[in-house]
Amino acid sequence: MTTVKVQTRFLRPGDVTAGTGETIVSISAGVHTPQGKMDVVLEKDGTTRVACWRSYTLINIKEGTNQ
């Protein structure tokens, strides 16, 4: 399976990160999120975590995991 680099702001729920194999649950830029950053909720094996990534950060995702 090939990987594709995608900016954080273009991630979609269901995308799978290539490095850790975590699934994107949701992406948001809330009121409490610093300007230029986005909250990304990730899930793997029933465990969820929230990462705060810059909106232009390039993330490797596995191609074809989210149609």
N, C-alpha and C positions, 0 to 999 in steps of 0.2 A: 504494500500500500504506500502511496506517495504522500508527501506532506506539502502543505501550502502555507505561506506566511500571510497572515491576515492582521490588520490593525484591530485593536481592541474594540473600537466603536463599530466595527463591521461583524463582530462575532454574533452567532445566533444560538439560541438555546438548542441543545442537542449536539453541538460541535464537540469533538473530542480532542484534547490537547495531545500532541505527539510525544512530548517528553515524559509526562506523568500518567497519561491515560485517563485523566479526569474529564468528566462531562460538564459542559457549561449548562447551568440551570437557569440563570438569569443574568442580565446586564442592566445596570441602572446608573444614573447620575443624579443622586438625591440632593436634598437641600444641605445635608451635612457633609457631603462629599466635596473635597477641595476642588477648586476650579481646574479644569484640564484633566481630571482623573475620573475613573469609573469604578463602581463596585461590581465585581464579578463573583457570582456564587458558583462554586465548583463542587462536584459530588463524585465520590469514588467509594465503592463497597459500602454504601449506606452512610458514609460520613461526609458531611458538608463543611465547607469552609468559605470564608469571604476574603477575596484578594482585592486590593485597591491598586489598579494599574492605570498608567497614563493612557489617554485615549488614542495616542498615536503609536503605542508600543506594538511591535510586531510579535505575534504569537504563532507558533507552528501548530497547525491542526492537521489531523488525518483527513485526506481528501476523500469525499464520498461517504462520510459517516452521517451527514445530515443532508437529505435530499429535499 
